[in-house]
Amino acid sequence: MIETARFIKTNMWKDRQLFRCWREGMAYNEAGLEDYAFLLHGLLSLFETDGGSEWLKWSLEITAILKEKFKAEGGAFYQTAG
């Protein structure tokens, strides 16, 4: 699981943007809310398992991005950035 998280961070995470597809060496298609949520869940599991602060730091960064990109005024969350 750690190798997968590192792959995602290296290849599918660009400029605070997560991408949902990888093919022929390229990441494409912006991720939606649930993609970020599943990644966040996995990163927190990694943090609980190995205690690596790298996973917690990335989780906190993703949480901030979710609030910036997906949270509507009034508390709801959109499925896509908006």
C-alpha distance (Angstrom), angle and dihedral (degrees) to the residues before:
residue distance angle dihedral
M1 . . .
I2 3.80 . .
E3 3.80 90.8 .
T4 3.80 89.8 52.3
A5 3.80 92.7 49.9
R6 3.80 90.5 49.9
F7 3.82 90.6 48.4
I8 3.80 90.7 52.4
K9 3.79 92.7 47.1
T10 3.80 93.1 47.5
N11 3.79 99.8 40.3
M12 3.79 111.0 18.7
W13 3.81 101.4 35.8
K14 3.81 113.5 77.1
D15 3.82 126.0 164.9
R16 3.81 93.9 -17.7
Q17 3.82 90.1 -50.0
L18 3.80 124.5 118.6
F19 3.78 119.3 -148.8
R20 3.78 123.0 -155.1
C21 3.82 103.2 -152.3
W22 3.80 134.2 56.0
R23 3.77 124.1 -172.0
E24 3.77 135.0 154.0
G25 3.78 92.9 -7.9
M26 3.80 96.6 -48.7
A27 3.78 133.7 106.0
Y28 3.79 116.3 -146.8
N29 3.82 144.3 159.9
E30 3.78 113.7 56.9
A31 3.77 113.7 -104.3
G32 3.79 121.8 -113.9
L33 3.77 131.6 -137.8
E34 3.79 95.7 -82.4
D35 3.83 92.1 49.9
Y36 3.80 89.2 56.6
A37 3.82 91.0 43.8
F38 3.82 93.7 52.5
L39 3.80 91.4 46.3
L40 3.79 90.1 48.6
H41 3.81 90.7 50.9
G42 3.81 91.1 50.7
L43 3.80 93.1 47.6
L44 3.79 91.9 51.4
S45 3.81 89.2 50.2
L46 3.80 89.1 52.2
F47 3.78 90.5 49.9
E48 3.81 91.0 50.9
T49 3.81 91.2 48.1
D50 3.78 103.5 45.1
G51 3.80 102.9 12.9
G52 3.78 92.6 -130.9
S53 3.78 108.7 162.2
E54 3.82 88.8 -151.9
W55 3.82 88.9 74.7
L56 3.80 93.6 47.4
K57 3.82 92.0 49.0
W58 3.79 91.6 50.4
S59 3.83 90.0 47.0
L60 3.80 90.8 54.1
E61 3.81 90.5 48.7
I62 3.82 90.7 51.1
T63 3.80 91.0 48.2
A64 3.81 90.2 54.8
I65 3.82 90.8 48.1
L66 3.81 91.1 50.6
K67 3.79 89.7 55.4
E68 3.81 92.3 46.9
K69 3.80 99.1 44.2
F70 3.78 107.4 27.4
K71 3.80 109.3 25.3
A72 3.77 117.2 99.8
E73 3.74 123.0 -149.6
G74 3.77 106.3 -89.9
G75 3.78 97.3 36.7
A76 3.81 110.1 -75.7
F77 3.79 123.2 120.1
Y78 3.79 126.7 -133.5
Q79 3.81 121.1 -137.1
T80 3.81 91.0 -131.3
A81 3.77 131.7 36.3
G82 3.73 112.4 -85.4
